[in-house]
Amino acid sequence: MDKVNVFLLSDSEKVLDTEGAKGLLLNKVNGIETVELSVDPDYLVPEHALPFDVVFYVVDGEGELTVEDKVNILSAGDSVRVTANALRIWKNSSKKSLKLLVMKHMG
């Protein structure tokens, strides 16, 4: 059994590829998927919900995360947990890219 599993960014699978947002699957281990999400300036990731808990960590930039009509302003170093089935919207209203790590607890 390997003690270390290496996941190379160059081998990452695209899980989101829209006009203003890109998501790359970084790894998938023990029911947890980690995705790097980049949101372009002035772009809004439309309202959606997922059937599992998600933890967001802001790597760079600043954005607005709206969860069930409550707006949260988050910047580099901040993290937040969103519970399963909660409606959410990410908005990057800044002039630079918003980079997030998204950890999906899929069970």
C-alpha positions in Angstrom: 0.0 0.0 0.0 1.4 3.4 -1.0 2.0 5.9 1.8 1.8 8.9 -0.5 -0.4 9.6 -3.4 0.7 12.4 -5.7 -1.9 14.3 -7.7 -0.3 16.6 -10.4 -2.1 19.8 -11.4 -1.2 19.0 -15.0 -3.3 15.8 -14.8 -6.3 17.4 -13.1 -9.8 16.8 -14.6 -11.9 19.8 -15.4 -15.1 19.7 -13.3 -16.3 23.2 -14.2 -15.6 25.2 -17.3 -17.8 28.2 -18.0 -17.2 31.6 -19.3 -16.2 33.0 -15.9 -15.4 30.1 -13.7 -13.0 27.1 -13.9 -12.8 24.1 -11.6 -10.1 21.5 -11.5 -10.4 18.3 -9.5 -7.1 18.2 -7.4 -7.7 14.9 -5.6 -10.4 12.5 -4.4 -9.6 10.5 -1.2 -11.8 8.8 1.3 -15.0 10.5 0.2 -13.5 14.0 0.0 -13.0 15.7 -3.3 -10.8 18.8 -3.4 -11.4 21.2 -6.2 -9.5 24.4 -7.2 -12.1 26.9 -8.3 -11.2 30.2 -10.1 -13.8 32.9 -10.5 -13.1 35.8 -12.9 -13.7 39.4 -11.9 -17.3 40.5 -12.0 -18.5 36.9 -12.5 -21.3 35.3 -10.5 -21.5 31.5 -10.1 -25.3 30.9 -10.3 -27.4 29.8 -7.4 -27.1 26.1 -6.7 -27.2 23.5 -4.0 -25.2 20.3 -3.5 -26.4 17.1 -1.6 -23.3 17.1 0.7 -21.4 19.5 3.0 -18.8 21.7 1.4 -15.9 23.7 3.0 -14.6 26.6 1.0 -11.1 28.1 1.7 -10.2 31.4 0.0 -6.7 31.1 -1.4 -6.6 34.5 -3.1 -8.9 37.5 -3.7 -12.2 38.4 -2.2 -15.7 37.4 -2.9 -19.3 37.3 -1.7 -20.8 34.0 -0.7 -24.6 34.2 -0.4 -26.1 31.2 1.5 -29.9 31.1 1.9 -30.0 34.9 1.4 -27.3 35.8 3.9 -24.3 37.5 2.3 -20.8 36.7 3.6 -17.8 38.7 2.5 -14.7 36.4 2.4 -11.1 37.1 1.6 -7.7 35.3 1.5 -7.3 33.0 4.5 -11.0 32.8 5.3 -12.9 29.5 5.3 -16.6 28.6 5.6 -18.6 25.4 5.7 -21.9 25.2 3.8 -24.2 22.4 4.8 -25.8 19.9 2.4 -28.7 21.3 0.2 -28.2 24.9 1.2 -28.6 27.3 -1.7 -25.5 29.3 -2.5 -24.1 31.9 -4.9 -20.5 33.0 -5.3 -19.8 36.4 -6.7 -16.5 38.0 -7.5 -17.1 41.7 -7.5 -13.4 42.6 -7.4 -11.0 43.4 -10.2 -8.8 40.3 -9.7 -9.4 36.5 -9.8 -11.0 34.8 -6.8 -9.3 31.5 -6.1 -10.9 28.9 -3.8 -10.2 25.4 -2.5 -13.5 23.5 -2.4 -13.6 20.4 -0.2 -16.6 18.3 -0.9 -17.5 15.9 1.9 -19.3 13.3 -0.2 -19.4 10.6 2.5 
